Amino acid sequence: MHVRLTLIAAARSSALLAERFDDDRPLDQAGWEEAQRVAHALAPLAAAELRYCSPTPRSRATGDALGLAPLAQPALRDCDMGRWRGLTLGEAMAREPEAVDAWLADPYSAPHEGEPLVSFIQRVGHWLDTRPADDGGRIVAVAEPAVVRAALVYALKAPAPTYWSLDVRPLSTVTLTGRAGRWNLRLDAQPVPA
């Protein structure tokens, strides 16, 4: 029994440098237009038996724009960033440079009084491992890029600091196949907007 899970990174809600921790902003106009441009290329994913999304407004809107009508999954929420919620990395660094350095260096630390990176990865991994395993079952999930990164680290059994080396672009896809505790990675081409 195995699962085929395709993860889609949510469309953007702002310029990269304006990305905020635990960002609850909806898609911006550019993000909506990008999702519309790739919807046709991703249309086959709407046939998945199960369709999920992170509970963020931009993940839901991305799923809707792609015609998926996804069900929000609390376990797919972004990392809890505690008192840094709503800040950009630059803003957090300006306020608490030593704390940011400690957080980036130690995946077990949570100087922001939120969720340590290791706990975030384990939470997302637990969600992966509890997907129904019907032979050939297809699942799609639209999630924040951070959630996709956490899923990849977990699936590959990579050390937690690997998280910082993964770049997940908006509207990119990646497929994991397997079952609890044994996942394989299949890289998919990113749809190119027209």
Helices and strands as residue ranges (DSSP letters): E 3-9, G 16-18, H 29-42, G 43-47, E 50-53, H 57-65, E 71-72, G 74-76, G 82-84, H 89-95, H 97-105, H 117-129, E 137-143, H 145-155, G 160-165, E 173-179, E 182-187
